[in-house]
Amino acid sequence: MSQPDLPRPSLGQRIYNVLFKFLGPAQLGSFDQPETGPADDSYRCPVCGHAMSEHTYINSPERKRMICPAPPLAPHA
């Protein structure tokens, strides 16, 4: 017996409901494991090219800023 008062789910929600039956919930890992960082120290900054571990970060209420250890490369003329 259906209830006429409830709104019908959107198309996206209906697709999600069907897929959820087959795929199940997201596999996020165990809550006991700590968060993992970058795989290694060789990850380079796309702005200055230095290792990310050499950078400093400033947290403010508005945003988080990254400070590069070297000035960025000069733009091409």
Kinemage of the C-alpha trace (Angstrom):
@kinemage 1
@onewidth
@group {chain A} dominant
@subgroup {mainchain}
@vectorlist {calphas} color= white
{ca met a 1} P 0.000 0.000 0.000
{ca ser a 2} L 1.637 3.284 -1.076
{ca gln a 3} L 1.184 6.563 0.716
{ca pro a 4} L 0.049 9.392 -1.581
{ca asp a 5} L 1.479 12.084 0.771
{ca leu a 6} L 5.135 11.192 0.151
{ca pro a 7} L 6.885 12.846 -2.815
{ca arg a 8} L 8.330 10.603 -5.492
{ca pro a 9} L 12.160 10.369 -5.424
{ca ser a 10} L 14.088 12.125 -8.170
{ca leu a 11} L 15.559 10.200 -11.083
{ca gly a 12} L 19.053 10.432 -9.608
{ca gln a 13} L 17.896 9.074 -6.265
{ca arg a 14} L 16.102 6.172 -7.951
{ca ile a 15} L 19.252 5.276 -9.935
{ca tyr a 16} L 21.320 5.482 -6.738
{ca asn a 17} L 18.886 3.193 -4.921
{ca val a 18} L 19.148 0.553 -7.660
{ca leu a 19} L 22.956 0.751 -7.830
{ca phe a 20} L 23.260 0.629 -4.032
{ca lys a 21} L 21.632 -2.814 -4.050
{ca phe a 22} L 24.460 -4.153 -6.235
{ca leu a 23} L 27.477 -2.050 -5.206
{ca gly a 24} L 26.811 -1.462 -1.514
{ca pro a 25} L 28.205 1.396 0.559
{ca ala a 26} L 31.510 3.158 -0.143
{ca gln a 27} L 34.635 1.327 1.027
{ca leu a 28} L 36.283 3.976 3.187
{ca gly a 29} L 38.536 1.796 5.298
{ca ser a 30} L 38.705 1.190 9.007
{ca phe a 31} L 38.193 3.978 11.541
{ca asp a 32} L 41.144 2.579 13.504
{ca gln a 33} L 43.680 3.370 10.786
{ca pro a 34} L 45.230 6.863 10.789
{ca glu a 35} L 44.968 9.072 7.720
{ca thr a 36} L 47.718 8.540 5.219
{ca gly a 37} L 49.817 11.348 3.800
{ca pro a 38} L 51.635 11.576 0.479
{ca ala a 39} L 53.254 8.318 -0.619
{ca asp a 40} L 56.779 9.726 -0.335
{ca asp a 41} L 58.746 12.948 -0.009
{ca ser a 42} L 59.306 13.205 -3.764
{ca tyr a 43} L 55.952 14.934 -4.376
{ca arg a 44} L 56.808 18.286 -5.928
{ca cys a 45} L 54.995 21.624 -5.765
{ca pro a 46} L 53.431 22.557 -9.125
{ca val a 47} L 54.287 26.242 -8.495
{ca cys a 48} L 57.956 26.243 -7.432
{ca gly a 49} L 59.128 22.643 -8.032
{ca his a 50} L 60.414 22.088 -4.465
{ca ala a 51} L 59.376 19.150 -2.289
{ca met a 52} L 56.061 19.709 -0.497
{ca ser a 53} L 57.736 18.963 2.852
{ca glu a 54} L 59.775 22.188 2.461
{ca his a 55} L 56.653 24.365 2.386
{ca thr a 56} L 55.051 26.108 5.342
{ca tyr a 57} L 51.329 26.557 5.932
{ca ile a 58} L 49.410 29.410 7.535
{ca asn a 59} L 45.965 28.658 8.915
{ca ser a 60} L 43.547 31.545 9.226
{ca pro a 61} L 39.800 31.536 9.852
{ca glu a 62} L 39.144 32.436 6.212
{ca arg a 63} L 41.501 30.015 4.476
{ca lys a 64} L 44.678 27.927 4.580
{ca arg a 65} L 47.705 29.352 2.755
{ca met a 66} L 50.809 27.560 1.504
{ca ile a 67} L 54.100 29.437 1.443
{ca cys a 68} L 56.666 28.232 -1.096
{ca pro a 69} L 60.336 28.143 -0.002
{ca ala a 70} L 61.478 29.757 -3.252
{ca pro a 71} L 59.942 32.449 -5.458
{ca pro a 72} L 57.838 31.093 -8.331
{ca leu a 73} L 59.350 30.784 -11.751
{ca ala a 74} L 59.234 33.928 -13.882
{ca pro a 75} L 56.410 33.960 -16.448
{ca his a 76} L 57.366 33.588 -20.075
{ca ala a 77} L 57.554 36.868 -21.968
